[in-house]
């Protein structure tokens, strides 16, 4: 699984997943390594694609995105072109935070962030539902959030 990653690389990834604002100096101190070693390893982890990007995780309540919906989408047709077209169009919508093609009864599941039910309804009616080839959209709304983690176990 981690053939090219040694224990130091894995520990750097664990640390960065929890707090990417740490400096190379702080990480080096935690690992008892030199700053130059940590800098080089992080650069290589980025070059090899282990670190795709570094972001800030915002409090969705404070930015007026308190309604989260998971919407399952079933398409009428399943040709390569129709699947690609759906993915291309849905990726343009700022409300769509994630889009996954799925196995099972539905083709895709979307995680959608909006300010309230009215804004979700406008998104559904004026953006998602008018895409070509949509058969069914079934949405589920988050009532409470027990766990939300961005760090993968390594």
VENSULSUL-V54811 format. One line per field, one symbol per residue. ss: DSSP state (H for helix, E for strand, - for the rest). phi: phi as a letter, one per 40 degrees, with the letter a starting at -180 (. if undefined). burial: b if it has 16 or more other C-alpha atoms within 10 Angstrom, else e. A space follows every 50 residues. Layout:
# VENSULSUL-V54811
ss=???
phi=???
burial=???
This chain:
# VENSULSUL-V54811
ss=------HHHHHHHHHHHH-----HHHHHHHH---HHHHHHHHHHHHH--- ----------------EEEEEEEEE----HHHHHHHHHHH-----EEEEE E------EEEEEEE--HHHHHHHHHHHH-----EEEEEEEE--------- ----
phi=.bdcbcdcdccdccccccaccccdcccdcccfbcccccdcccdcccdcgc bcabbbccccccbgbccbbbbcbbccbbcdcccccccccccccccccaab cbchcbcbbbbbbacaccccccdcccbcccccgcbabbbbbccabcaabb cccb
burial=eeeeeeeebebbbbbbbeebeeebeebbeeeeeebeebbeebeebeeeee eeeeeeeeeeeeeebbbbbbbbbbbeeeeeebbeebeeebeeeebbeebe eeeeebbbbbbbbbbeeeebeebeeeebbeeebbeebebeeeeeeeeeee eeee
